[in-house]
Amino acid sequence: MDDPFQSVPRVELQPPQSSVDIDEQSSHDAPSATAIESKVARGFDKVMQDMNKFITYANGLSREIITR
């Protein structure tokens, strides 16, 4: 049987050409970890709120279907 990956070109990974010292970066270059964590937490809370709304809606819909 033929190798299905034969047509996929092989790529050699190269090390980065230049390295960046984290200490040299100024604070405005990248958001802090706590800022990212708080954004993720807010996004997660929003998803959970939407999920709870959907579950409440689905429960009401199933009760309505069952009572008919």
N, C-alpha and C positions, 0 to 999 in steps of 0.2 A: 504494500500500500504506500502511496506517495505521502511525503511529509507535508501536511497542510501549511506549515510555516515556511516552506521553501521560498515562497515569493516575498516573504516579509524581509526587508533589508535589515541586516545586523547593524547595530549602532554601538560603537565603542564609547563608553563614558569617559569624559576627560575631567580632570580636576579643575576647579575654578581658576581663571587666569590671575585674579587678584583677590586678596583676602581683605576683609574689612574688620578692623578692630572695633568691637562693640563699645569700648570705652571712648573711642574717638567720635562716635556718632553723637550729634546733639539731641537734646530731648524732643525737639520738634520734628525730627525725621520720622520717628515711628511712635505710634500710640503705646502707652504703657500697658503692661500686662493686666493691671487692675482695671483700666479703662476697657480693654477688650473683654475681660471677664464680666464686667457689669453689663456690657452690650449683649453678650451671649446670654446672661441671666435674664435680662429684660426680654430678649427674643424668646427664650424658653418659657418664661411666664406667660407671654402672649399666646404662644402655641398651646400651652396647657389650658388657658382660659377658653380659647376657641374650641379645643377638644371637649371641655366640660359643657360648653354650649351645645355642641353637636350631640353629645351623649344625652343631655337633657331633652333635646329635640327628638332624638331617635327613640328614647323611652316613651315620650308622650305619643309619638306616632304609633309605636307598637301597641300601647294601651288602647289607642283609638281603634286600631285595626282589630284587636282582640275583642273589644266590646261591641263591635258591629255584628 
